[in-house]
Amino acid sequence: MMKVAVTGVGGQLGYEVVRELRRRGIDCVGADLADFDITDFAAAHRFLTEYGADAVIHCSAYTAVDKAESNRDICYKVNVLGTENIAKVCREMNAKMVYISTDYVFDGMGTTFHTPEDPAAPLNFYGQTKWEGEEAVRKYAAKHFIVRISWAFGKNGSNFIKTMLRLGKEHEEVSVVDDQIGSPTYMADLAPLLCDMVKSEAYGTYHATNEGICSFAEFAEEIFRQAGITCRVKPIPTSAYPTPAKRPLNSRMSKEKLVENGFHALPDWQDAVRRFLIEEGID
């Protein structure tokens, strides 16, 4: 029976992946910083070899995009060196590796859908470290899946939906950028796909988000509509909401490669919001 190790089990995605693996009856172990530090090669090697992992779904990452601009050392250490450590152990164990990347590896120019083969051109330091993490996986882990996602939300941790629910109850109007276009990704929908991948040998780089595109302002409007919150959304340009890390305006990503390789596309993002709200007790 396959044995799967999942890093970052305390995060939005790691939590859902372990839950899905257990639902399928697959032998798995979830690990977080308390179990081993991915930036310590010896610790990573000891944990994964003692468990005897046949595959590692690497969900652990430094994801504080704005803080990454000033906390570059720790961001680089986790996202690049930590990923490289996992990839090297996977190479030694001949184990499969699933690495979670991001739309932030692209510059977000234009209005076309980015393909997995498009050149990377990160606008911020977080995106740069995720791209370098990708390159480490390609270099060291022959049997790998690189899965780029965007606008992640799930049960564990903070996310855009939880923030909008809080602000919507506190204010009559919220300002939300309307010129960043992309797709939300529900971790409960992504987890089954990752579990399907790890059982296959269709290695490569993929894009995986929920179907459909929207702006953040449209995303917020749909959240309020489904949650029955009367708060108004005031659309604003990104230029009116400066942040330490520059964001790509175009996060459209082509997911044709998923279906071409026998995987299922994720459900529509509006339906994902509906199911997330039900899980949160809001319906």
DOZA-585855 format. One record per residue (C-alpha): x, y, z; residue in three letters. Coordinates in pm, 1 decimal. Example, Ala and Ser with C-alpha at 12.3 -4.5 7.8 and 13.67 -1.06 7.14 Angstrom:
! residues 2
<atom c1="1230.0" c2="-450.0" c3="780.0" aa="ALA"/>
<atom c1="1367.0" c2="-106.0" c3="714.0" aa="SER"/>
***
This chain:
! residues 283
<atom c1="0.0" c2="0.0" c3="0.0" aa="MET"/>
<atom c1="121.3" c2="349.9" c3="-85.2" aa="MET"/>
<atom c1="243.6" c2="561.6" c3="206.1" aa="LYS"/>
<atom c1="200.8" c2="937.9" c3="165.7" aa="VAL"/>
<atom c1="360.1" c2="1208.8" c3="380.4" aa="ALA"/>
<atom c1="196.8" c2="1552.0" c3="383.3" aa="VAL"/>
<atom c1="387.5" c2="1860.2" c3="497.0" aa="THR"/>
<atom c1="209.9" c2="2168.9" c3="629.2" aa="GLY"/>
<atom c1="-75.7" c2="1965.9" c3="779.6" aa="VAL"/>
<atom c1="-181.3" c2="2260.8" c3="994.7" aa="GLY"/>
<atom c1="-249.5" c2="2479.6" c3="692.0" aa="GLY"/>
<atom c1="-553.7" c2="2513.5" c3="468.5" aa="GLN"/>
<atom c1="-441.9" c2="2259.8" c3="209.6" aa="LEU"/>
<atom c1="-245.0" c2="2012.7" c3="420.1" aa="GLY"/>
<atom c1="-545.8" c2="1967.5" c3="646.3" aa="TYR"/>
<atom c1="-773.0" c2="1883.6" c3="351.1" aa="GLU"/>
<atom c1="-519.9" c2="1653.0" c3="184.0" aa="VAL"/>
<atom c1="-478.4" c2="1439.2" c3="496.6" aa="VAL"/>
<atom c1="-854.8" c2="1431.1" c3="541.0" aa="ARG"/>
<atom c1="-899.5" c2="1312.8" c3="181.2" aa="GLU"/>
<atom c1="-623.2" c2="1051.1" c3="201.4" aa="LEU"/>
<atom c1="-779.4" c2="906.1" c3="515.3" aa="ARG"/>
<atom c1="-1121.6" c2="907.9" c3="353.3" aa="ARG"/>
<atom c1="-975.2" c2="694.7" c3="74.5" aa="ARG"/>
<atom c1="-807.6" c2="458.3" c3="319.7" aa="GLY"/>
<atom c1="-456.6" c2="555.8" c3="206.1" aa="ILE"/>
<atom c1="-176.7" c2="524.1" c3="462.2" aa="ASP"/>
<atom c1="-65.7" c2="879.6" c3="537.5" aa="CYS"/>
<atom c1="108.9" c2="1095.3" c3="792.6" aa="VAL"/>
<atom c1="70.3" c2="1470.1" c3="831.4" aa="GLY"/>
<atom c1="365.0" c2="1676.3" c3="950.5" aa="ALA"/>
<atom c1="415.0" c2="2032.1" c3="1063.7" aa="ASP"/>
<atom c1="698.0" c2="2228.9" c3="1220.0" aa="LEU"/>
<atom c1="651.5" c2="2046.0" c3="1551.8" aa="ALA"/>
<atom c1="724.4" c2="1717.9" c3="1370.3" aa="ASP"/>
<atom c1="1024.6" c2="1832.0" c3="1168.1" aa="PHE"/>
<atom c1="1171.2" c2="2149.3" c3="1020.7" aa="ASP"/>
<atom c1="1177.7" c2="2127.7" c3="640.3" aa="ILE"/>
<atom c1="1472.1" c2="2370.4" c3="634.5" aa="THR"/>
<atom c1="1679.4" c2="2111.9" c3="825.5" aa="ASP"/>
<atom c1="1781.2" c2="1845.9" c3="572.0" aa="PHE"/>
<atom c1="1878.6" c2="1590.2" c3="834.5" aa="ALA"/>
<atom c1="1543.9" c2="1629.5" c3="1011.7" aa="ALA"/>
<atom c1="1349.2" c2="1602.5" c3="685.6" aa="ALA"/>
<atom c1="1552.0" c2="1300.3" c3="580.0" aa="HIS"/>
<atom c1="1501.3" c2="1124.8" c3="914.2" aa="ARG"/>
<atom c1="1125.5" c2="1183.6" c3="926.6" aa="PHE"/>
<atom c1="1050.5" c2="1078.4" c3="568.4" aa="LEU"/>
<atom c1="1281.1" c2="776.4" c3="561.7" aa="THR"/>
<atom c1="1164.0" c2="645.6" c3="899.3" aa="GLU"/>
<atom c1="806.2" c2="669.2" c3="775.7" aa="TYR"/>
<atom c1="902.7" c2="511.1" c3="445.1" aa="GLY"/>
<atom c1="716.5" c2="759.2" c3="226.3" aa="ALA"/>
<atom c1="633.7" c2="652.3" c3="-128.1" aa="ASP"/>
<atom c1="513.2" c2="1005.7" c3="-199.9" aa="ALA"/>
<atom c1="529.4" c2="1349.6" c3="-40.5" aa="VAL"/>
<atom c1="259.2" c2="1610.9" c3="-94.4" aa="ILE"/>
<atom c1="449.3" c2="1925.5" c3="-1.5" aa="HIS"/>
<atom c1="197.3" c2="2181.2" c3="126.4" aa="CYS"/>
<atom c1="427.2" c2="2360.7" c3="368.5" aa="SER"/>
<atom c1="523.6" c2="2713.0" c3="259.0" aa="ALA"/>
<atom c1="579.9" c2="3070.1" c3="367.5" aa="TYR"/>
<atom c1="270.0" c2="3238.3" c3="223.7" aa="THR"/>
<atom c1="260.1" c2="3584.5" c3="385.6" aa="ALA"/>
<atom c1="305.7" c2="3761.7" c3="52.2" aa="VAL"/>
<atom c1="346.7" c2="4118.0" c3="181.9" aa="ASP"/>
<atom c1="560.0" c2="4022.3" c3="482.9" aa="LYS"/>
<atom c1="787.3" c2="3827.7" c3="250.3" aa="ALA"/>
<atom c1="912.8" c2="4155.9" c3="106.1" aa="GLU"/>
<atom c1="1075.1" c2="4241.6" c3="440.1" aa="SER"/>
<atom c1="1124.1" c2="3888.2" c3="579.1" aa="ASN"/>
<atom c1="1316.1" c2="3762.1" c3="280.9" aa="ARG"/>
<atom c1="1553.3" c2="3531.7" c3="467.5" aa="ASP"/>
<atom c1="1285.0" c2="3315.9" c3="625.8" aa="ILE"/>
<atom c1="1070.2" c2="3318.4" c3="311.0" aa="CYS"/>
<atom c1="1363.4" c2="3199.9" c3="99.7" aa="TYR"/>
<atom c1="1467.8" c2="2944.0" c3="359.0" aa="LYS"/>
<atom c1="1120.8" c2="2784.7" c3="371.7" aa="VAL"/>
<atom c1="1009.1" c2="2813.4" c3="9.9" aa="ASN"/>
<atom c1="1337.8" c2="2740.8" c3="-166.1" aa="VAL"/>
<atom c1="1577.5" c2="2559.2" c3="67.2" aa="LEU"/>
<atom c1="1298.8" c2="2368.4" c3="244.6" aa="GLY"/>
<atom c1="1151.5" c2="2256.5" c3="-87.0" aa="THR"/>
<atom c1="1494.8" c2="2158.3" c3="-213.3" aa="GLU"/>
<atom c1="1545.1" c2="1943.0" c3="97.0" aa="ASN"/>
<atom c1="1216.7" c2="1758.9" c3="39.4" aa="ILE"/>
<atom c1="1300.5" c2="1711.5" c3="-328.2" aa="ALA"/>
<atom c1="1644.1" c2="1568.6" c3="-247.8" aa="LYS"/>
<atom c1="1495.0" c2="1319.4" c3="-2.3" aa="VAL"/>
<atom c1="1233.6" c2="1219.1" c3="-261.3" aa="CYS"/>
<atom c1="1512.4" c2="1159.8" c3="-514.2" aa="ARG"/>
<atom c1="1701.9" c2="938.5" c3="-269.9" aa="GLU"/>
<atom c1="1386.3" c2="741.5" c3="-182.9" aa="MET"/>
<atom c1="1260.6" c2="731.4" c3="-544.2" aa="ASN"/>
<atom c1="940.5" c2="884.0" c3="-406.4" aa="ALA"/>
<atom c1="684.5" c2="1092.2" c3="-591.5" aa="LYS"/>
<atom c1="662.7" c2="1460.5" c3="-498.4" aa="MET"/>
<atom c1="371.8" c2="1700.6" c3="-530.8" aa="VAL"/>
<atom c1="469.8" c2="2067.0" c3="-497.5" aa="TYR"/>
<atom c1="216.6" c2="2347.1" c3="-463.2" aa="ILE"/>
<atom c1="305.9" c2="2663.4" c3="-652.5" aa="SER"/>
<atom c1="124.5" c2="2982.3" c3="-744.7" aa="THR"/>
<atom c1="-2.6" c2="3217.6" c3="-1013.0" aa="ASP"/>
<atom c1="247.7" c2="3465.4" c3="-868.5" aa="TYR"/>
<atom c1="525.0" c2="3306.0" c3="-1075.9" aa="VAL"/>
<atom c1="380.3" c2="3506.7" c3="-1368.6" aa="PHE"/>
<atom c1="399.4" c2="3881.4" c3="-1431.4" aa="ASP"/>
<atom c1="23.9" c2="3900.0" c3="-1488.0" aa="GLY"/>
<atom c1="46.3" c2="4102.5" c3="-1806.8" aa="MET"/>
<atom c1="-220.3" c2="4090.6" c3="-2077.2" aa="GLY"/>
<atom c1="-555.1" c2="3911.5" c3="-2067.6" aa="THR"/>
<atom c1="-473.1" c2="3567.6" c3="-2206.3" aa="THR"/>
<atom c1="-467.8" c2="3249.6" c3="-1999.3" aa="PHE"/>
<atom c1="-120.8" c2="3151.9" c3="-1878.5" aa="HIS"/>
<atom c1="-23.9" c2="2797.9" c3="-1977.5" aa="THR"/>
<atom c1="199.9" c2="2575.2" c3="-1763.2" aa="PRO"/>
<atom c1="475.3" c2="2622.8" c3="-2021.3" aa="GLU"/>
<atom c1="471.1" c2="3005.2" c3="-2020.7" aa="ASP"/>
<atom c1="790.3" c2="3172.1" c3="-1895.4" aa="PRO"/>
<atom c1="800.0" c2="3280.5" c3="-1532.9" aa="ALA"/>
<atom c1="847.0" c2="3646.9" c3="-1441.5" aa="ALA"/>
<atom c1="750.2" c2="3699.4" c3="-1075.0" aa="PRO"/>
<atom c1="656.9" c2="4049.9" c3="-962.6" aa="LEU"/>
<atom c1="723.8" c2="3994.2" c3="-592.8" aa="ASN"/>
<atom c1="967.4" c2="3808.4" c3="-369.7" aa="PHE"/>
<atom c1="716.9" c2="3543.4" c3="-264.5" aa="TYR"/>
<atom c1="652.8" c2="3457.9" c3="-630.0" aa="GLY"/>
<atom c1="1026.3" c2="3445.1" c3="-694.1" aa="GLN"/>
<atom c1="1079.7" c2="3194.6" c3="-411.6" aa="THR"/>
<atom c1="793.9" c2="2975.4" c3="-531.7" aa="LYS"/>
<atom c1="944.3" c2="2972.4" c3="-880.8" aa="TRP"/>
<atom c1="1285.9" c2="2879.1" c3="-741.7" aa="GLU"/>
<atom c1="1110.8" c2="2607.8" c3="-542.2" aa="GLY"/>
<atom c1="965.0" c2="2476.8" c3="-867.6" aa="GLU"/>
<atom c1="1308.9" c2="2468.1" c3="-1022.8" aa="GLU"/>
<atom c1="1448.6" c2="2274.4" c3="-726.5" aa="ALA"/>
<atom c1="1171.1" c2="2016.4" c3="-765.3" aa="VAL"/>
<atom c1="1241.9" c2="1980.9" c3="-1137.5" aa="ARG"/>
<atom c1="1612.8" c2="1940.9" c3="-1067.5" aa="LYS"/>
<atom c1="1601.1" c2="1685.8" c3="-788.6" aa="TYR"/>
<atom c1="1265.2" c2="1502.7" c3="-789.2" aa="ALA"/>
<atom c1="1226.9" c2="1312.9" c3="-1116.1" aa="ALA"/>
<atom c1="877.1" c2="1187.7" c3="-1030.8" aa="LYS"/>
<atom c1="712.5" c2="1522.4" c3="-961.1" aa="HIS"/>
<atom c1="388.3" c2="1712.9" c3="-997.8" aa="PHE"/>
<atom c1="404.4" c2="2093.2" c3="-978.1" aa="ILE"/>
<atom c1="56.0" c2="2235.0" c3="-923.6" aa="VAL"/>
<atom c1="-1.2" c2="2609.7" c3="-950.4" aa="ARG"/>
<atom c1="-305.5" c2="2748.4" c3="-772.4" aa="ILE"/>
<atom c1="-443.9" c2="3095.0" c3="-694.6" aa="SER"/>
<atom c1="-666.6" c2="3274.4" c3="-444.4" aa="TRP"/>
<atom c1="-668.4" c2="2980.6" c3="-201.7" aa="ALA"/>
<atom c1="-939.8" c2="2933.2" c3="59.6" aa="PHE"/>
<atom c1="-1019.8" c2="2654.2" c3="301.4" aa="GLY"/>
<atom c1="-1134.0" c2="2567.4" c3="649.4" aa="LYS"/>
<atom c1="-802.6" c2="2618.8" c3="830.5" aa="ASN"/>
<atom c1="-635.4" c2="2957.3" c3="861.6" aa="GLY"/>
<atom c1="-725.9" c2="3297.0" c3="719.7" aa="SER"/>
<atom c1="-840.0" c2="3365.2" c3="365.0" aa="ASN"/>
<atom c1="-1025.9" c2="3617.5" c3="149.1" aa="PHE"/>
<atom c1="-1371.8" c2="3475.6" c3="219.1" aa="ILE"/>
<atom c1="-1326.7" c2="3483.7" c3="596.5" aa="LYS"/>
<atom c1="-1194.6" c2="3839.4" c3="572.6" aa="THR"/>
<atom c1="-1491.4" c2="3950.9" c3="360.6" aa="MET"/>
<atom c1="-1740.4" c2="3784.7" c3="595.9" aa="LEU"/>
<atom c1="-1589.0" c2="3975.1" c3="887.0" aa="ARG"/>
<atom c1="-1569.2" c2="4309.4" c3="706.5" aa="LEU"/>
<atom c1="-1916.5" c2="4266.8" c3="559.1" aa="GLY"/>
<atom c1="-2067.5" c2="4239.7" c3="904.6" aa="LYS"/>
<atom c1="-1870.3" c2="4538.7" c3="1036.2" aa="GLU"/>
<atom c1="-1922.8" c2="4785.7" c3="749.1" aa="HIS"/>
<atom c1="-2193.7" c2="4902.2" c3="511.1" aa="GLU"/>
<atom c1="-1940.5" c2="4926.6" c3="226.5" aa="GLU"/>
<atom c1="-1600.0" c2="4773.3" c3="154.1" aa="VAL"/>
<atom c1="-1353.2" c2="4869.0" c3="-116.9" aa="SER"/>
<atom c1="-1220.2" c2="4576.3" c3="-320.1" aa="VAL"/>
<atom c1="-990.0" c2="4578.1" c3="-622.7" aa="VAL"/>
<atom c1="-1162.0" c2="4502.2" c3="-951.4" aa="ASP"/>
<atom c1="-868.2" c2="4487.2" c3="-1194.9" aa="ASP"/>
<atom c1="-701.8" c2="4171.2" c3="-1063.9" aa="GLN"/>
<atom c1="-859.9" c2="3883.3" c3="-1254.9" aa="ILE"/>
<atom c1="-822.1" c2="3516.7" c3="-1169.3" aa="GLY"/>
<atom c1="-986.4" c2="3212.0" c3="-1014.5" aa="SER"/>
<atom c1="-1042.2" c2="3109.5" c3="-651.6" aa="PRO"/>
<atom c1="-921.3" c2="2765.7" c3="-541.8" aa="THR"/>
<atom c1="-1112.2" c2="2573.6" c3="-272.8" aa="TYR"/>
<atom c1="-875.8" c2="2347.2" c3="-82.7" aa="MET"/>
<atom c1="-1146.8" c2="2083.8" c3="-33.5" aa="ALA"/>
<atom c1="-1172.0" c2="2059.3" c3="-414.8" aa="ASP"/>
<atom c1="-797.6" c2="2066.3" c3="-474.5" aa="LEU"/>
<atom c1="-716.6" c2="1789.8" c3="-223.9" aa="ALA"/>
<atom c1="-892.9" c2="1508.7" c3="-417.2" aa="PRO"/>
<atom c1="-711.1" c2="1613.5" c3="-734.8" aa="LEU"/>
<atom c1="-373.1" c2="1595.2" c3="-558.5" aa="LEU"/>
<atom c1="-462.8" c2="1250.2" c3="-425.8" aa="CYS"/>
<atom c1="-555.0" c2="1140.8" c3="-779.6" aa="ASP"/>
<atom c1="-224.3" c2="1276.6" c3="-908.5" aa="MET"/>
<atom c1="-9.7" c2="1101.8" c3="-651.8" aa="VAL"/>
<atom c1="-160.5" c2="766.7" c3="-753.4" aa="LYS"/>
<atom c1="-75.0" c2="833.3" c3="-1119.6" aa="SER"/>
<atom c1="242.2" c2="873.6" c3="-1321.1" aa="GLU"/>
<atom c1="126.1" c2="1172.5" c3="-1526.2" aa="ALA"/>
<atom c1="413.7" c2="1386.9" c3="-1402.7" aa="TYR"/>
<atom c1="462.0" c2="1751.4" c3="-1495.3" aa="GLY"/>
<atom c1="349.7" c2="2107.4" c3="-1427.1" aa="THR"/>
<atom c1="-22.1" c2="2180.7" c3="-1397.3" aa="TYR"/>
<atom c1="-261.0" c2="2463.6" c3="-1319.6" aa="HIS"/>
<atom c1="-548.4" c2="2376.8" c3="-1086.3" aa="ALA"/>
<atom c1="-809.1" c2="2629.2" c3="-975.4" aa="THR"/>
<atom c1="-1185.9" c2="2619.0" c3="-958.8" aa="ASN"/>
<atom c1="-1354.3" c2="2678.5" c3="-1295.0" aa="GLU"/>
<atom c1="-1453.6" c2="3029.7" c3="-1401.4" aa="GLY"/>
<atom c1="-1283.7" c2="3365.6" c3="-1357.7" aa="ILE"/>
<atom c1="-1369.7" c2="3681.1" c3="-1165.5" aa="CYS"/>
<atom c1="-1221.5" c2="3992.9" c3="-1013.7" aa="SER"/>
<atom c1="-1171.3" c2="4020.1" c3="-639.1" aa="PHE"/>
<atom c1="-1461.9" c2="4266.2" c3="-631.8" aa="ALA"/>
<atom c1="-1687.0" c2="4010.1" c3="-803.4" aa="GLU"/>
<atom c1="-1558.1" c2="3744.6" c3="-565.6" aa="PHE"/>
<atom c1="-1659.3" c2="3962.8" c3="-270.3" aa="ALA"/>
<atom c1="-2002.0" c2="4037.4" c3="-418.8" aa="GLU"/>
<atom c1="-2071.3" c2="3665.0" c3="-459.5" aa="GLU"/>
<atom c1="-1962.6" c2="3595.5" c3="-102.5" aa="ILE"/>
<atom c1="-2200.4" c2="3862.4" c3="31.2" aa="PHE"/>
<atom c1="-2483.2" c2="3744.1" c3="-192.7" aa="ARG"/>
<atom c1="-2456.9" c2="3383.6" c3="-83.0" aa="GLN"/>
<atom c1="-2405.7" c2="3472.3" c3="283.3" aa="ALA"/>
<atom c1="-2701.1" c2="3712.1" c3="283.9" aa="GLY"/>
<atom c1="-2484.7" c2="4009.5" c3="382.2" aa="ILE"/>
<atom c1="-2608.6" c2="4350.3" c3="264.9" aa="THR"/>
<atom c1="-2266.1" c2="4517.5" c3="257.6" aa="CYS"/>
<atom c1="-2193.6" c2="4699.8" c3="-70.0" aa="ARG"/>
<atom c1="-1875.0" c2="4638.0" c3="-267.3" aa="VAL"/>
<atom c1="-1700.4" c2="4948.2" c3="-399.3" aa="LYS"/>
<atom c1="-1476.4" c2="4848.0" c3="-691.9" aa="PRO"/>
<atom c1="-1136.6" c2="5019.5" c3="-688.6" aa="ILE"/>
<atom c1="-821.2" c2="4985.2" c3="-901.8" aa="PRO"/>
<atom c1="-514.1" c2="4814.0" c3="-760.3" aa="THR"/>
<atom c1="-336.6" c2="5149.8" c3="-775.9" aa="SER"/>
<atom c1="-574.5" c2="5275.4" c3="-505.7" aa="ALA"/>
<atom c1="-477.0" c2="4992.5" c3="-270.3" aa="TYR"/>
<atom c1="-95.6" c2="4985.8" c3="-254.8" aa="PRO"/>
<atom c1="66.7" c2="4684.7" c3="-88.0" aa="THR"/>
<atom c1="432.3" c2="4601.1" c3="-11.4" aa="PRO"/>
<atom c1="422.9" c2="4317.3" c3="-266.0" aa="ALA"/>
<atom c1="313.2" c2="4391.8" c3="-620.9" aa="LYS"/>
<atom c1="26.7" c2="4169.7" c3="-744.7" aa="ARG"/>
<atom c1="-27.0" c2="4040.0" c3="-1097.9" aa="PRO"/>
<atom c1="-339.4" c2="4183.4" c3="-1263.2" aa="LEU"/>
<atom c1="-389.0" c2="3880.2" c3="-1485.8" aa="ASN"/>
<atom c1="-398.4" c2="3551.0" c3="-1296.2" aa="SER"/>
<atom c1="-596.8" c2="3362.5" c3="-1559.5" aa="ARG"/>
<atom c1="-445.9" c2="3014.2" c3="-1588.0" aa="MET"/>
<atom c1="-523.1" c2="2750.7" c3="-1848.2" aa="SER"/>
<atom c1="-621.1" c2="2413.6" c3="-1699.0" aa="LYS"/>
<atom c1="-657.4" c2="2219.0" c3="-2024.3" aa="GLU"/>
<atom c1="-356.5" c2="2003.1" c3="-1934.6" aa="LYS"/>
<atom c1="-548.6" c2="1854.6" c3="-1640.0" aa="LEU"/>
<atom c1="-818.8" c2="1704.7" c3="-1859.9" aa="VAL"/>
<atom c1="-569.7" c2="1609.6" c3="-2131.8" aa="GLU"/>
<atom c1="-387.2" c2="1394.4" c3="-1876.6" aa="ASN"/>
<atom c1="-696.8" c2="1224.2" c3="-1740.8" aa="GLY"/>
<atom c1="-772.3" c2="1440.7" c3="-1438.1" aa="PHE"/>
<atom c1="-1102.8" c2="1608.6" c3="-1356.4" aa="HIS"/>
<atom c1="-1146.6" c2="1985.9" c3="-1363.9" aa="ALA"/>
<atom c1="-1249.2" c2="2141.2" c3="-1034.5" aa="LEU"/>
<atom c1="-1610.3" c2="2263.2" c3="-986.2" aa="PRO"/>
<atom c1="-1718.7" c2="2621.5" c3="-1057.7" aa="ASP"/>
<atom c1="-1585.5" c2="2871.3" c3="-806.4" aa="TRP"/>
<atom c1="-1936.7" c2="2994.1" c3="-714.8" aa="GLN"/>
<atom c1="-2033.1" c2="2641.7" c3="-613.7" aa="ASP"/>
<atom c1="-1711.4" c2="2613.8" c3="-414.9" aa="ALA"/>
<atom c1="-1806.8" c2="2929.0" c3="-223.5" aa="VAL"/>
<atom c1="-2149.1" c2="2779.7" c3="-152.9" aa="ARG"/>
<atom c1="-2002.8" c2="2460.2" c3="-9.6" aa="ARG"/>
<atom c1="-1741.2" c2="2649.1" c3="191.7" aa="PHE"/>
<atom c1="-2009.2" c2="2866.5" c3="351.7" aa="LEU"/>
<atom c1="-2209.6" c2="2554.7" c3="440.6" aa="ILE"/>
<atom c1="-1901.2" c2="2406.3" c3="605.5" aa="GLU"/>
<atom c1="-1859.0" c2="2731.5" c3="795.6" aa="GLU"/>
<atom c1="-2218.9" c2="2705.1" c3="911.5" aa="GLY"/>
<atom c1="-2341.7" c2="2986.2" c3="684.2" aa="ILE"/>
<atom c1="-2616.5" c2="2893.6" c3="438.3" aa="ASP"/>
***
